[in-house]
Amino acid sequence: MPQSETAFTGTGLNYQFVRDANGVASEIVEGHVSGDYRFARQP
Amino acid sequence: MKILPVSALILVFGTVLPAQWLKDKTRGIPRTPDGKPNLTAPAPRTPDGKPDLTGIWEFPVDAAIGNITMRNIGGLKPEEIQPWARALVQQRGENLSSKDNPRFQCLPEGPGYVTDGGMRRIVQTPAMILMLNEDLTFRQIFTDGRALESDPNPAWMGYSVGHWDGDTLVVESNGYNARTWILDGYPHTEHLRITERYRRTDLGHLEVSVAFADPSIYARPLTVAITGRFVADTELLESVCNETEDNGQQHWIGKLSDTKKTSVHLPAETLAKSVGVYKGQYIGGLAPSK
């Protein structure tokens, strides 16, 4: 569920899109009960 | 990262010890010329000709997360589930699909292990197959010809027997207490009966189909199919849930409906800016996840 343009919540999970200087999403961080997991955007 | 107000967060929940034998390779498996496990090589067999399922297997975590109230498990329609059970699933969803989960109460998951994601070790002997989990629980599947008892004493991990149907291992289980969940959110009674079918298609892949039958709740069995991936050159890590303060319960904050109250509308063009393929390591997985 979107909480802002880059932040989303799920049930027990958060997703945060990380944007680069041009405002393009370059990474996503999933917040999980066991820790944060980072995923890099593929070209 | 920004901490959102309604979130079940996000500190390390279980204590995981560092890996051991990092440089030891799994012995006796076929490898490609560059030394990697040859995952498409034929499935190994035991001396009596049966497929050998022994090894560490990694299962997808997809089924273990998300809003349980929005899942469509086995195509079951709402009217095929008892009203009290539907209400309970809704309640568990409102509790972030997790807060009441036996896993996060540091209790054994019983039938939950059948479809759980993550890694487990299978040890196959002629008369018994063992499944070892990273939270130090285990399943015993007797393959010595015995039958399930008709009125078992309910237990956390239930009772399991197995037989071979050609190259497929068929496991039948019953005798679970009713304190655990199936498919990470659905209730069951002590009448639950599980049928699992395991087929190792090659060295690297294990196809599993599971049917959860509990006629006192569900008009039809709940079915799910998953594929395990053989992982070599590693070992299980032990994960002990209740070594953390309050068993981690303090991190489950708020309700699902709270999240809805703070949600915003995003136009499609805004969402489109983030559409793409993202790749990284996920929950102890050895291979990158997308």
Interface residues (C-beta under 8 A of the other chain):
Chain A: M1 P2 Q3 S4 E5 T6 A7 T9 G10 T11 G12 L13 N14 Q16 F17 G23 V24 A25 E27 I28 V29 E30 G31 H32 V33 S34 G35 D36 Y37 R38 F39 A40 R41 Q42
Chain B: M1 K2 L4 V6 S7 A8 L9 I10 L11 V12 F13 G14 I65 G66 N67 I68 G93 L96 S97 S98 F104 G248 H251 W252 L256 T259 K260 T262 S263 V264 H265 L266 T270 K273 S274 G276 V277 Y278 K279 G280 Q281 Y282 I283 S289 K290
